[in-house]
């Protein structure tokens, strides 16, 4: 099974991204979904052009204090990501932005990830701002009289 995953993961990852973007396109009528589609497309381009894996900056891993991850990269033990090399295409779309402490979970993200996060924010914000008159929801009020 392990050999099968190693051999075909890149293809599966690309197919999964295509399916995900088709599903996002089917929901583009909702606020924020177009933004998520753009971010997903940027990540997809980086993955597609680099053999089915998202390239990650070694210096960004070091800046995010992710030395344990760096060892996994150097031994090529990750199916989903690879280190940026001189052969990396469109490295600007790769995971190059370190998020170190005090953020609770150190990580390295891409421009596409930031755009996806903005889209998620827009979706949540839009859902929270639904006109109360259109919602059939129980509401309570308290009138304090002197």
C-alpha positions in Angstrom: 0.0 0.0 0.0 2.8 2.4 0.9 4.4 2.0 -2.6 1.1 2.6 -4.2 0.6 5.9 -2.3 4.2 7.0 -3.0 3.7 6.3 -6.7 0.3 7.7 -7.3 -0.2 10.4 -4.6 0.7 13.3 -6.9 -2.0 12.3 -9.4 -4.6 11.7 -6.7 -3.8 15.1 -5.2 -4.3 16.9 -8.5 -7.6 15.0 -9.2 -8.8 15.9 -5.7 -8.0 19.6 -6.3 -9.9 19.6 -9.6 -12.9 18.0 -7.9 -12.7 20.6 -5.0 -12.5 23.5 -7.4 -15.5 22.2 -9.4 -17.5 22.0 -6.1 -16.4 25.5 -5.2 -17.5 26.7 -8.7 -21.0 25.2 -8.1 -21.3 27.3 -4.9 -19.8 30.5 -6.3 -23.1 32.3 -5.8 -22.3 32.5 -2.1 -20.3 35.5 -0.9 -16.7 34.6 -0.4 -16.6 31.5 -2.6 -15.1 33.3 -5.5 -12.3 34.4 -3.2 -11.8 30.9 -2.0 -11.7 29.7 -5.6 -9.0 32.2 -6.5 -6.8 31.1 -3.5 -7.4 27.4 -4.3 -6.5 28.0 -7.9 -3.2 29.6 -6.9 -2.4 26.7 -4.7 -3.4 24.3 -7.4 -1.1 25.9 -9.9 1.9 25.7 -7.5 1.1 22.0 -6.9 0.4 21.1 -10.6 3.6 22.7 -11.8 5.7 21.1 -9.1 4.9 17.4 -9.5 1.8 17.2 -7.4 3.4 18.5 -4.2 3.3 22.0 -2.7 6.8 23.4 -2.5 7.9 24.8 0.9 10.7 27.3 1.7 13.5 25.9 3.9 14.2 29.3 5.3 10.5 29.8 6.1 10.5 26.5 8.0 13.6 27.6 10.0 11.9 31.1 10.7 8.8 29.3 11.9 10.9 27.1 14.2 9.8 24.0 12.4 13.1 22.1 12.5 11.3 18.7 13.0 9.4 19.2 9.7 12.7 20.2 7.9 14.2 16.8 8.8 11.1 15.1 7.2 11.6 17.2 4.0 15.3 16.4 3.8 14.6 12.7 3.8 11.6 13.1 1.4 9.2 11.6 3.9 6.2 13.8 3.1 3.7 13.0 0.3 2.1 16.4 0.3 5.0 18.9 0.2 8.5 19.2 -1.0 11.4 21.7 -0.4 11.9 24.5 -2.8 14.8 24.0 -5.1 16.3 25.9 -8.1 13.9 23.7 -10.2 10.8 24.9 -8.4 8.3 26.6 -10.7 6.4 29.7 -9.5 8.0 29.6 -6.1 6.1 32.8 -5.2 2.9 30.7 -5.0 4.6 28.1 -2.7 4.5 28.0 1.1 7.0 30.8 1.8 5.4 32.8 4.5 6.4 31.7 8.0 3.9 32.0 10.9 6.1 31.6 14.1 5.1 32.0 17.7 3.2 33.6 19.4 0.8 32.0 16.9 -0.3 28.7 18.7 0.7 26.4 15.8 3.8 27.3 13.9 3.3 26.9 10.2 4.3 28.1 6.7 1.6 29.3 4.4 1.2 30.5 0.8 -0.4 33.5 -0.8 -3.2 31.2 -1.9 -3.8 30.2 1.8 -4.1 33.8 2.8 -6.7 34.4 0.0 -8.6 31.3 1.0 -8.7 32.5 4.7 -10.0 35.9 3.5 -12.8 34.1 1.6 -13.7 32.0 4.7 -13.8 35.2 6.7 -16.2 36.8 4.1 -18.5 33.7 4.3 -18.6 33.7 8.1 -19.2 37.4 8.2 -21.9 37.2 5.6 -23.6 34.4 7.5 -23.5 36.5 10.7 -25.0 39.6 9.1 -28.1 37.9 7.7 -31.0 40.3 8.0 -32.9 39.3 11.2 -36.2 40.0 9.5 -35.5 37.2 7.0 -34.6 34.7 9.7 -37.2 32.7 11.4 -35.6 32.6 14.7 -36.8 33.0 18.3 -35.6 36.3 19.8 -36.0 37.6 23.3 -36.1 41.2 24.4 -36.1 42.7 27.8 -37.7 46.1 28.6 -36.5 47.6 31.8 -39.1 50.0 33.3 -38.4 52.3 36.3 
